[in-house]
């Protein structure tokens, strides 16, 4: 191997060989194991969340593949309706091409397919850099023919079962993109705003208990006054309960609207009176339904005031119960301009009571970037409650398990209060809804127009128009686990790999994706006994990766770290351009540049894929958010280097030598050989237990501790005296152990660190008589209790303790590591003497000993530095080892500095002003420093006393 580990020299070539040789395909043998990748958006690029989840999925897949399972990691991408449509529209604009509307629907969709062919593979190519061992030959796309057929099939069947219907309801509406959007696509932002208080005159000469002829209502959206159809008061409120059933005269439109009693009105909040606008507020919509209030839509889809309102009854049917007139002065005004105009007019009429500053939470569309409006629209819905019951039972009964388990509570809270699901979007890119309308507006649902005509006996001259809307992308992704395997056909893949074993996902889409997959799968897939089939058996929920200060990573904050930049490195100049290149605000861009230059003065160095993956695994505490730590990444890059260097040591000492792998070879295993074999077996056991319980952090720590401390730190050091002083049979046994442990360790590490393990294994495996093209199809290590020699384990731990005791004395007394030492032992048991005699070679070589003398109980010892190993006293005579005067001078100088530091810290803590003003954390830090100074001074004084007696 190369002397230095350079991941950039190996990773791409290795991955290409794996992919081209079909290593990621199911073997066709063993128990099936499958994972369905959460399909990333086709417009996307790899971010930290992808890297985190895909590292976990790939680790599981490689682990199960090597364990003999017939593994499938199903890959694919989502068509990302809004995002893709926006990307292509921007592309057309930048090229000065025709707009979407100028092109027309079919031509625009052709442009999207052209874009996908040219640019839609960005994220899948990036996934290859991460080492993902997905079966690329099975890659699916939510708009491909097979998945589109599945989507149509599900829609038609649900509609025939009255589980899909069309209705007029309130939705999140994006006035810029002109489409309904899901709650997940709404970003709530904290804003400073106002609360306006208006007086609504009471009708029919009625007055309040206080003698007022009006009710005072408060709102943060004055423009919606034009759509009010009621005022709510709490039925227990003594101020207003006698007014329930009476009316107010709505200002500006002179509409007579009722006063209703509803617990939505909080007696303790504001005036206790709440204006009700069912067509423009989600809470008001529910109040309106409870009291059968009409709904009045005052806004166009673009967010402007309509010329004439739309009036509907509680069921969403057009109604003439109320006047639809809107005063001319407000017609066609943009919604925020209308807000000002309404306030000014009410003020002019003397109906503005007051304006208060108010903290607001304002919903914005995450794509369009404008304030979202609750909008009354005709949409398609899934009747979710009947589907939710079976899906909730699957988790209750343990058919599906959440890891960590507490996320089941989140799942149940949604499922127990589930609302019907709006599945239509006013876009062109997506699965067009398979519904057709005749000229009278009657709707027909079918898999295609020919089926609609045939089933309904429609003549060829009956004109039909297909619904213009497309389905929400969550609809097609809800079918992901079975549509990707060929459903509605009962394919062999479906029989083999469904249900899948585990879903790896974030908590934020437990409802939007996880719950909907469970509902859809259990409705459409049944086993041979007609029992609903679950889509997966385990849901592993990951936390969110935040920056090192715990802030959410976002482009606007300039704290996003691209995983590929950590793999391949990036210059500071390119990093600054990446973080601020498209920023519209110069001040913010300058701030981010300063932060970035401070954090990465030299840019980001390359760390390689294995170091990144190992860091992600090591940070994967179940369910918790993760603060990213570049120092951990640097540490695990050093870990890769450590493994590489240790492997080079093994190869230098084993290649071209007899390593004892012939059946009749004679070998004499040392205590160190037996110890490392036992340690390694215990490592296999602990590691597999962690993997099987999804504790990737514990698995990574287990690998790290064994590799760095036991194998590289102790065992390799203990092999050196054998290699130089041992017999041929001892040396052969040690070479055998070095190769055996390293080769198996590489297999154990491979799922988390695939590239470095493959590279080293190619050189090590021939020595262990392994003949294979890749480590990937080798058997995964299994725990073997027969290889754990308990006595050898205990004896070697004693040797380690002895060596550490001597090294501690060297360090405390500042004795050079190369200086041979005389050691005296007191209180040595027969066990200690046996261990000493059997391991003299190790002790002399590793601890650098000149001699070891066991003292009799009554034998006097000179002045010594002493350390305890159990009851055994390990003593090193000080005479002649140190320059007494120089050492006393050094200790005196060190004590002087510590005493000054102690006095300064004690002075701070004695200062009442400091103690009363400083944060608790600062005070605790100073106290800890004081305790540390005290401990250090005590040790130095003990050393001084010992040296003075020499």
Steps between C-alpha positions, in 0.01 A plus 500: 500500500598865471683631803237771556121464490351721230127432456480712184722245327278200568132584552367567151679203342382260770139613471505468122630142527232411755221642284623359169548151645146492640599478867193698613244262352302252710683169521186290464611295801424526870222671692375813319589839647389824337513873561315756288693824473300816580498633143691831484364776279623478142588872527707449813863460593650300782476671839592396852160343566538280192856409595394408853202285407671336202803411713267320740313322220819397322653376826194281561493375142870408489472337844207283391653423159817367665287313755360287218170679436349548157520878517330769296551868562242653266599836355300770323416869484186707547371723220462792746204677339539863608879499522553350154243724335673805652847383391393457140306828494810682628712324240266614223510856632881506518515384139245765395279215384121485494317491832319194628165639391634600158627146448182330613469197723632222277796697364594616851493144634726400209743769618499349850583155365784658299630668816484172693700321232769771514509604867282267702778262600696739722396348829533137387857566386573663834357196679763289328771713664349407836542130419130409489467135398154531342399289202524768232350272235172515693498879532145639491351843444157594633396613151622190316242289320473226761457731796258720306285194430505415871393854590205488259400156629496618861305817417235311303454230763478747789248708307288194429500424874392858581835562668592774251260788439500856370391782731530869579710549813760729646863435396842662527516709183814647345392822320827510305510140377119484479470157658399331821796386709541264796574602858856371452552757226396784733778675691381694804702815568492724806419860404424829671150615412182657634167407652216726386193543722175586320150583623220296343161673564235282663179463296140559602579745779662231717767601753757313707474450877722806527262707290714510186333485160790317338734203540873553476687238297872471434679370191847487344346485149259796460438428131303187598231718663337499154444122533371475860184295549482494879642613836578237765488547877556241770165356613617531864606864467264705724568812293359357180305179557169688484598624153530151349246475219497879448669677207755763408506726197830423325664829402593585139266240345199554734460126543282375787695216665418293811669484838572134582614330819817297448787392723743619234443847650731533802351707785850585625636610166449846353142620510356146500334565162636326187406588142427188294612485136446136399638538148832654611608343830537134601369547855211713375422232242445246779290749702296571188433130445386458861249786467409452132628846406524591131845540346593810303814497285628854439836416336610396154756223469765771457414649838311808375158614617232364267260727312218288637518257791421131468237381750470135603302312760670288768521206258683704238203536265442835327247708693305824468424527872729804535577798281823444304568870440846636581534881521662631186778679690643160606451306177818374327726625782798284585433336839748707702393822329143400584604459862604865517190615316265308735674639810484855365133467414404358839700776666319755288169348617609525864507124536875458562540458877879455525809351338743294707844364417478125473740208449381290208571157360452545127478202257716523187523260209845342509519503119309811398628706793176696548243502781263205474125559492238260634290467183163340431553288188373189323749219563522122501520330840573158647258402774775411747323382817401151372857441382655632823332248730677196352828694474489603866424143609812375319718706734292422807531126428876518444490413130688827447750626757633853532861552610518696727165385636389848614422592139205265514330767711543754221363248252193425713428867570466560125316179423246544778408850379550447129347738245411426141802533272502759221672322211456742208744770389452771241815417306588353160787275609379190680252216470198654334183409684321220311163675495307636201211748477226522240354833389241486779777469762434137589818325612619156388799320653694231316847378414483680166244671278428183303405317819280791609311496170463123498383466860252785473375432147605843373483552126804625310336840444463565876770752582710422806759719671758350735546665839783755479633430849777257591541288810701604801847340480434342842227295332740316270768469768240344734503200262880483492565171677279297268476703178880479458474120509256479210153528659218470388657191340576225754868489406769272642671808643182593684470149642867495600577846634170625642448590778833680520697473823578852610418855401754769590343844515468827690239576763361791297340272240360230730153618402558632149673186377534221757135493610373532145720214380362283779141595414536444126700180525267335751201591287634362173733215596377186673682177581378151403255509794364839388666670796614858427873513434719768662748692281791456746563339837711772661504879468839637608454872568807722473562835660584820316862594429567853626811715486757495779304766694177299481338718233303349214705500181357732236625687196371828640718457810800400295576206727430214260783250460496295181595138578688479170716795605602305810576196286695673223595833660430854382702823496391796709435701184267237357332449837426873531353506150291193577352651815439856379503489118124550451429711809298814437595672828860632496515548880394144567746370237784694662410365844497142371834551327659613827349207692614253236854640478530480879372143513688373192799734444655252257177364356406140578764232464411169335407234755374219277171315501591248769583769758172680426295181523671394822432844652133482405469152649682604818261794547185296435349496847145379451249772429710792620597803299873505427734796528754454223858498622784555252750392768331159519532476121871585521540244778342226291715593202793436735333171587506404131869589488562291813333198342695550178835527679427199721408300190828598336680375811317168478577462131869584546528230766292232329538526122771262376488314834333180614179611674393153609189454285597150383317232694810325635691814605647501850428818701547611862260783586618763747293648778453811284372286211244330723400832659438683171296209366282511811470879483403476135231241564349722769515790254305296241236419761462861618504639147235264364279566802525874434422456130203275569351764735572797268760648738739611228676733745586208728605289201738773383642549850553123532698491175700807593595380847612155383686621193677800654561385856513120493626406154712799399587627847581181691510192282725633226738626769495158667584323173833680466689309771363174356620597152849577627543250785243222452550154356396417145177336618420807715572738214290293260212502750522877543506554124198271475318699769586835342358394165200316646387789720565772241325313218195431715505852648485645148187294434350617829570866414397481137130600532593837653834558322473326163784655298800475731402148608468380140838648409690348793315170475617450143858480631430319826251234380749294293713454812192353675434276197179693412429496129233747390465805280364715781456516874131571441406137439703359788335350807440740786693419819309307765575469870684180598514445876758221462757762397466694827769381744390654830833432676699654216269803501553555873877441481550747218292762682745453789792554259334816371446623856864435584623689192266793565617521862862528389410753230305708752805518729718598203261778413463633853873490568595624153712192423586450132295221330822340371668479843516134623361470851553278799167396653435374852181312590340471844195293606527283188254208503570165341275611214708817455825298500361253244394779271835671544698189412285414198509851355851625571564547128194725458564701816868560436438606141183706538572663838876534428615314814856416598403266783209397721562399864238354732561621857440282800244629754764634741745629241561876507475700178679820408306821427267405211222631286215255554188391313241239599368218280238345723691424819833477313735794562707588194798708614773677305807619697563866428871522581703561188196541275459873531705814566373576850576874497367552146182307577438694821551825309250388234243403761551827689442701183189301411365536855557874494295538183218278632487690831463830312225355279330361809515837679363686196206256459429498874496881491234494229279265698544714813386809312128547576448719193642230270298220664174696485539607135668203334285223341480173694695318231791746533508464880497121474785518250708710741428258786611210283824684421560556872453129573737409216769741629465348849543147363805594292667681791448199726667269250798732452548532877499122534761476225712770665487312834610176333787662312623695804545169684733357232 
